[in-house]
Every structure is written in C-alpha cells, then in structure tokens.
Amino acid sequence: MQTMVLPGLDVDVSVDLKCDVVGDGTAWAAGGFIVEYQASDGAILGRTAYLQRSPACPWTESDVLHLIDVDPNRWDTYGFNVATELDNLPGVPRDAVFKLGVMVFVEVADC
C-alpha cells in the first residue's frame, strides 16, 4: 500500500486498470484497485474499490465501502475527485480524512 497525506479533499485520483477474475460454485475471487480513506493515526475510515468480482463474491456496498465494477475485457482509465467520491460514503467523516492509501489487490476464497 502506498499512503500519502492529503493537502485537502479536492484531490483527483486516477488509475489505468484491467482485471479479470474467475470463480466457480462457492469459489470466488475479486481483484482491482482500492483507495482507502485514513485518519491521522492510520485507522481506515472507508474504501472505494474499482474491481472485477466473480458471481459468488460476497462483498456488498455499505456506507463506508463503494464498489465500482470494471469491464474485464479492456484497459480503461478510472478516476474521481476525493471530495466528490466521499458523497458515496456517508459513513466516512470528512473532517477526519487525513491520508489516502492506494493499492492493487486480489482476494480468493474456497479454491
């Protein structure tokens, strides 16, 4: 994970991404790019994920997790403004967001 202190919430984030995952039956997979919103002590306040997930993936959105499915068939550029994206995460206290963490991830289960 790469972490940076934010100069404010008016910051643009973008990534070029292509990912494809496969899962059968109860086996599932998810992969992509995660942006974490962190407090000054590093506590995770919320996340935005650009991802591809197999049908059995149990992940669901919440007031602190925004999931954005990507097209597995092509490279594309995805991006957002942090202040605007936080509108999708009502459980994240804006005044507590101090750092941003970014990472590429993959998770599999029941394989």
N, CA, C and O of each residue as an XYZ file, in Angstrom:
444
protein
N       0.837     -1.169      0.000
C       0.000      0.000      0.000
C       0.884      1.235      0.000
O       1.860      1.321      0.745
N       0.531      2.172     -0.835
C       1.193      3.475     -0.873
C       0.279      4.460     -0.150
O      -0.904      4.557     -0.477
N       0.805      5.185      0.820
C      -0.003      6.115      1.613
C       0.545      7.527      1.480
O       1.759      7.726      1.431
N      -0.343      8.496      1.423
C       0.079      9.893      1.336
C      -0.830     10.777      2.186
O      -2.022     10.505      2.326
N      -0.263     11.819      2.743
C      -1.044     12.815      3.482
C      -1.729     13.704      2.455
O      -1.103     14.158      1.497
N      -3.014     13.948      2.660
C      -3.780     14.775      1.731
C      -3.610     16.260      2.055
O      -3.632     16.642      3.226
N      -3.442     17.099      1.034
C      -3.389     18.540      1.267
C      -4.778     19.127      1.491
O      -4.911     20.292      1.866
N      -5.800     18.329      1.264
C      -7.213     18.704      1.369
C      -7.999     17.642      0.645
O      -7.418     16.680      0.142
N      -9.296     17.791      0.581
C     -10.121     16.778     -0.065
C     -10.294     16.990     -1.569
O     -10.777     16.097     -2.265
N      -9.907     18.154     -2.073
C     -10.032     18.444     -3.501
C      -8.831     17.858     -4.248
O      -7.997     18.591     -4.778
N      -8.759     16.521     -4.280
C      -7.660     15.790     -4.901
C      -8.253     14.813     -5.905
O      -9.230     14.127     -5.605
N      -7.665     14.748     -7.097
C      -8.117     13.809     -8.111
C      -7.275     12.540     -8.059
O      -6.057     12.593     -7.890
N      -7.937     11.409     -8.204
C      -7.292     10.101     -8.212
C      -7.650      9.429     -9.529
O      -8.809      9.462     -9.942
N      -6.664      8.814    -10.200
C      -6.979      8.050    -11.407
C      -6.024      6.870    -11.521
O      -4.911      6.885    -10.995
N      -6.500      5.847    -12.226
C      -5.703      4.640    -12.429
C      -6.098      4.034    -13.770
O      -7.271      4.041    -14.143
N      -5.105      3.507    -14.491
C      -5.362      2.699    -15.678
C      -5.442      1.263    -15.200
O      -4.525      0.774    -14.539
N      -6.539      0.577    -15.530
C      -6.797     -0.722    -14.919
C      -7.482     -1.670    -15.879
O      -8.381     -1.284    -16.626
N      -7.044     -2.918    -15.846
C      -7.756     -4.033    -16.481
C      -7.597     -5.216    -15.550
O      -6.484     -5.541    -15.138
N      -8.690     -5.854    -15.218
C      -8.593     -7.040    -14.368
C      -9.682     -8.014    -14.753
O     -10.763     -7.628    -15.200
N      -9.375     -9.284    -14.570
C     -10.329    -10.332    -14.885
C     -10.166    -11.420    -13.836
O      -9.048    -11.866    -13.575
N     -11.248    -11.845    -13.243
C     -11.201    -12.882    -12.213
C     -12.200    -13.979    -12.570
O     -13.171    -13.747    -13.291
N     -11.944    -15.168    -12.055
C     -12.802    -16.315    -12.328
C     -13.058    -17.060    -11.031
O     -12.155    -17.224    -10.211
N     -14.275    -17.506    -10.851
C     -14.632    -18.337     -9.708
C     -15.796    -19.225    -10.091
O     -16.695    -18.799    -10.815
N     -15.785    -20.462     -9.610
C     -16.862    -21.408     -9.903
C     -17.513    -21.871     -8.609
O     -16.841    -22.012     -7.587
N     -18.823    -22.108     -8.651
C     -19.522    -22.615     -7.475
C     -19.355    -21.685     -6.294
O     -19.654    -20.495     -6.394
N     -18.881    -22.214     -5.172
C     -18.673    -21.386     -3.988
C     -17.322    -20.689     -4.012
O     -17.087    -19.761     -3.239
N     -16.426    -21.134     -4.901
C     -15.132    -20.455     -5.030
C     -15.363    -19.079     -5.641
O     -16.139    -18.928     -6.584
N     -14.682    -18.085     -5.095
C     -14.868    -16.744     -5.620
C     -13.549    -15.982     -5.616
O     -12.595    -16.347     -4.929
N     -13.525    -14.927     -6.395
C     -12.346    -14.077     -6.492
C     -12.770    -12.638     -6.729
O     -13.834    -12.368     -7.286
N     -11.926    -11.731     -6.299
C     -12.112    -10.301     -6.563
C     -10.726     -9.692     -6.727
O      -9.787    -10.083     -6.033
N     -10.598     -8.753     -7.626
C      -9.314     -8.091     -7.830
C      -9.516     -6.720     -8.425
O     -10.505     -6.465     -9.112
N      -8.568     -5.833     -8.156
C      -8.660     -4.488     -8.697
C      -7.778     -3.497     -7.961
O      -6.641     -3.800     -7.601
N      -8.318     -2.314     -7.745
C      -7.591     -1.174     -7.183
C      -8.432     -0.586     -6.056
O      -9.606     -0.274     -6.251
N      -7.832     -0.436     -4.880
C      -8.548      0.113     -3.720
C      -7.935      1.447     -3.309
O      -6.715      1.617     -3.292
N      -8.809      2.376     -2.982
C      -8.413      3.640     -2.357
C      -8.969      3.629     -0.940
O     -10.172      3.461     -0.744
N      -8.100      3.807      0.042
C      -8.517      3.862      1.450
C      -8.473      5.293      1.954
O      -7.545      6.044      1.651
N      -9.470      5.657      2.716
C      -9.518      6.957      3.378
C      -9.120      6.702      4.828
O      -9.773      5.925      5.525
N      -8.050      7.353      5.284
C      -7.499      7.061      6.602
C      -7.479      8.295      7.494
O      -7.365      9.429      7.029
N      -7.595      8.029      8.798
C      -7.447      9.083      9.808
C      -5.955      9.353     10.003
O      -5.120      8.649      9.436
N      -5.622     10.349     10.785
C      -4.216     10.711     11.005
C      -3.432      9.586     11.664
O      -2.217      9.502     11.480
N      -4.093      8.720     12.426
C      -3.406      7.590     13.069
C      -3.363      6.345     12.185
O      -2.897      5.295     12.627
N      -3.842      6.447     10.940
C      -3.835      5.324     10.012
C      -5.071      4.454     10.057
O      -5.184      3.506      9.281
N      -6.013      4.757     10.958
C      -7.251      3.978     11.025
C      -8.015      4.125      9.706
O      -8.123      5.225      9.164
N      -8.538      3.019      9.200
C      -9.276      3.037      7.939
C     -10.705      3.523      8.200
O     -11.444      2.942      8.995
N     -11.067      4.598      7.512
C     -12.398      5.188      7.664
C     -13.367      4.693      6.599
O     -14.576      4.645      6.828
N     -12.840      4.328      5.440
C     -13.676      3.859      4.340
C     -12.821      3.505      3.144
O     -11.612      3.739      3.128
N     -13.479      2.928      2.132
C     -12.762      2.490      0.936
C     -13.623      2.667     -0.311
O     -14.849      2.567     -0.265
N     -12.945      2.934     -1.421
C     -13.536      2.879     -2.750
C     -12.740      1.833     -3.513
O     -11.509      1.864     -3.505
N     -13.434      0.901     -4.177
C     -12.742     -0.149     -4.916
C     -13.243     -0.210     -6.349
O     -14.443     -0.330     -6.594
N     -12.314     -0.127     -7.293
C     -12.589     -0.428     -8.697
C     -12.193     -1.884     -8.847
O     -11.035     -2.232     -8.618
N     -13.144     -2.756     -9.232
C     -12.843     -4.170     -9.183
C     -13.642     -4.984    -10.176
O     -14.652     -4.547    -10.728
N     -13.145     -6.177    -10.373
C     -13.872     -7.228    -11.071
C     -14.076     -8.315    -10.029
O     -13.144     -8.633     -9.290
N     -15.262     -8.890     -9.949
C     -15.536     -9.931     -8.968
C     -16.359    -11.039     -9.590
O     -17.215    -10.798    -10.442
N     -16.089    -12.250     -9.154
C     -16.839    -13.401     -9.665
C     -18.227    -13.415     -9.015
O     -18.442    -12.747     -8.003
N     -19.168    -14.170     -9.588
C     -20.552    -14.138     -9.099
C     -20.727    -14.487     -7.620
O     -21.613    -13.932     -6.970
N     -19.921    -15.377     -7.074
C     -20.096    -15.785     -5.675
C     -19.410    -14.849     -4.679
O     -19.461    -15.089     -3.472
N     -18.778    -13.797     -5.165
C     -18.094    -12.854     -4.255
C     -19.113    -12.247     -3.296
O     -20.127    -11.703     -3.735
N     -18.855    -12.333     -1.991
C     -19.841    -11.861     -1.014
C     -19.783    -10.364     -0.702
O     -20.583     -9.884      0.101
N     -18.887     -9.634     -1.296
C     -18.731     -8.224     -0.964
C     -19.973     -7.440     -1.365
O     -20.529     -7.652     -2.443
N     -20.400     -6.538     -0.498
C     -21.524     -5.652     -0.781
C     -21.164     -4.236     -0.347
O     -20.323     -4.039      0.531
N     -21.799     -3.273     -0.961
C     -21.556     -1.876     -0.604
C     -22.125     -1.574      0.773
O     -23.048     -2.238      1.246
N     -21.554     -0.558      1.401
C     -22.064     -0.063      2.676
C     -21.818      1.442      2.718
O     -21.392      2.038      1.729
N     -22.087      2.043      3.861
C     -21.870      3.493      3.962
C     -20.390      3.847      4.065
O     -20.036      5.026      4.078
N     -19.516      2.827      4.139
C     -18.064      3.074      4.165
C     -17.324      2.292      3.081
O     -16.093      2.279      3.067
N     -18.057      1.640      2.170
C     -17.441      0.871      1.079
C     -18.219      1.097     -0.206
O     -19.399      0.759     -0.298
N     -17.541      1.680     -1.210
C     -18.145      1.920     -2.523
C     -17.458      0.996     -3.521
O     -16.248      1.090     -3.727
N     -18.233      0.099     -4.143
C     -17.707     -0.861     -5.109
C     -18.091     -0.438     -6.516
O     -19.264     -0.202     -6.806
N     -17.087     -0.342     -7.395
C     -17.313      0.066     -8.775
C     -16.787     -1.045     -9.675
O     -15.577     -1.248     -9.771
N     -17.690     -1.765    -10.333
C     -17.305     -2.865    -11.208
C     -16.706     -2.332    -12.501
O     -17.213     -1.380    -13.094
N     -15.603     -2.970    -12.933
C     -14.919     -2.550    -14.154
C     -15.137     -3.582    -15.252
O     -15.458     -4.739    -14.979
N     -14.961     -3.151    -16.488
C     -15.077     -4.020    -17.650
C     -13.847     -4.919    -17.719
O     -12.729     -4.413    -17.813
N     -14.025     -6.253    -17.676
C     -12.868     -7.146    -17.678
C     -12.217     -7.302    -19.050
O     -11.158     -7.920    -19.159
N     -12.826     -6.758    -20.088
C     -12.353     -7.005    -21.446
C     -11.441     -5.927    -22.017
O     -10.974     -6.053    -23.149
N     -11.183     -4.868    -21.252
C     -10.341     -3.813    -21.828
C      -9.662     -2.984    -20.738
O     -10.129     -2.911    -19.601
N      -8.562     -2.373    -21.114
C      -7.911     -1.383    -20.265
C      -8.750     -0.123    -20.308
O      -9.275      0.250    -21.357
N      -8.872      0.528    -19.165
C      -9.606      1.782    -19.129
C      -9.011      2.649    -18.027
O      -8.324      2.149    -17.137
N      -9.279      3.944    -18.093
C      -8.847      4.872    -17.053
C     -10.050      5.172    -16.167
O     -11.110      5.567    -16.652
N      -9.872      4.982    -14.872
C     -10.925      5.240    -13.889
C     -10.427      6.312    -12.937
O      -9.244      6.347    -12.599
N     -11.320      7.179    -12.507
C     -10.880      8.215    -11.605
C     -12.020      8.967    -10.961
O     -13.179      8.855    -11.360
N     -11.656      9.735     -9.954
C     -12.635     10.528     -9.228
C     -11.930     11.610     -8.428
O     -10.714     11.584     -8.239
N     -12.724     12.555     -7.968
C     -12.272     13.578     -7.039
C     -12.641     13.095     -5.637
O     -13.779     12.685     -5.407
N     -11.702     13.137     -4.707
C     -11.929     12.616     -3.357
C     -13.139     13.280     -2.702
O     -13.987     12.585     -2.144
N     -13.235     14.591     -2.758
C     -14.356     15.291     -2.122
C     -15.690     14.825     -2.694
O     -16.653     14.642     -1.950
N     -15.754     14.634     -3.998
C     -16.978     14.174     -4.643
C     -17.272     12.715     -4.302
O     -18.419     12.359     -4.033
N     -16.240     11.871     -4.312
C     -16.422     10.446     -4.008
C     -16.928     10.230     -2.585
O     -17.683      9.291     -2.335
N     -16.528     11.074     -1.666
C     -16.990     10.922     -0.285
C     -18.508     11.083     -0.156
O     -19.089     10.666      0.846
N     -19.155     11.687     -1.165
C     -20.618     11.746     -1.179
C     -21.223     10.338     -1.241
O     -22.342     10.118     -0.777
N     -20.475      9.385     -1.819
C     -20.930      7.997     -1.920
C     -20.663      7.203     -0.644
O     -21.059      6.042     -0.544
N     -19.999      7.817      0.326
C     -19.608      7.149      1.566
C     -20.062      7.968      2.773
O     -19.234      8.583      3.444
N     -21.367      7.986      3.059
C     -21.881      8.826      4.136
C     -21.383      8.439      5.532
O     -21.503      9.230      6.468
N     -20.828      7.238      5.680
C     -20.301      6.818      6.973
C     -18.875      7.271      7.232
O     -18.342      7.044      8.318
N     -18.254      7.907      6.253
C     -16.885      8.405      6.414
C     -16.939      9.865      6.846
O     -17.439     10.707      6.099
N     -16.431     10.183      8.046
C     -16.433     11.582      8.490
C     -15.386     12.396      7.718
O     -14.182     12.195      7.884
N     -15.862     13.310      6.879
C     -14.968     14.094      6.018
C     -13.860     14.801      6.795
O     -12.714     14.850      6.347
N     -14.201     15.340      7.943
C     -13.210     16.111      8.698
C     -12.125     15.237      9.316
O     -11.122     15.759      9.804
N     -12.305     13.920      9.304
C     -11.299     13.009      9.867
C     -10.368     12.437      8.798
O      -9.351     11.831      9.135
N     -10.699     12.618      7.511
C      -9.861     12.065      6.437
C      -8.581     12.886      6.349
O      -8.611     14.083      6.061
N      -7.449     12.216      6.605
C      -6.149     12.874      6.662
C      -5.174     12.290      5.636
O      -4.320     12.995      5.100
N      -5.319     10.989      5.374
C      -4.422     10.295      4.453
C      -5.232      9.503      3.440
O      -6.405      9.188      3.642
N      -4.553      9.197      2.339
C      -5.115      8.354      1.302
C      -4.146      7.199      1.083
O      -2.939      7.405      0.952
N      -4.683      5.985      1.045
C      -3.866      4.820      0.732
C      -4.364      4.206     -0.559
O      -5.572      4.145     -0.788
N      -3.458      3.750     -1.404
C      -3.842      3.122     -2.668
C      -3.107      1.801     -2.816
O      -1.949      1.671     -2.417
N      -3.801      0.811     -3.402
C      -3.150     -0.479     -3.629
C      -3.889     -1.282     -4.679
O      -5.094     -1.126     -4.878
N      -3.139     -2.147     -5.348
C      -3.695     -3.157     -6.220
C      -3.924     -4.377     -5.340
O      -3.103     -4.670     -4.471
N      -5.034     -5.099     -5.551
C      -5.341     -6.233     -4.671
C      -5.953     -7.385     -5.449
O      -6.467     -7.216     -6.554
N      -5.882     -8.559     -4.837
C      -6.613     -9.740     -5.283
C      -6.970    -10.541     -4.050
O      -6.168    -10.659     -3.123
N      -8.175    -11.092     -4.037
C      -8.590    -11.951     -2.920
C      -9.343    -13.137     -3.511
O     -10.191    -12.971     -4.388
N      -9.031    -14.320     -3.028
C      -9.722    -15.538     -3.473
C     -10.154    -16.327     -2.239
O      -9.558    -16.211     -1.169
N     -11.202    -17.131     -2.413
C     -11.687    -17.954     -1.303
C     -12.312    -19.235     -1.836
O     -12.829    -19.273     -2.953
N     -12.258    -20.268     -1.030
C     -12.850    -21.571     -1.348
C     -12.286    -22.193     -2.604
O     -13.001    -22.893     -3.323
N     -11.015    -21.952     -2.883
C     -10.393    -22.526     -4.088
C      -9.723    -23.850     -3.773
O      -9.149    -24.479     -4.661
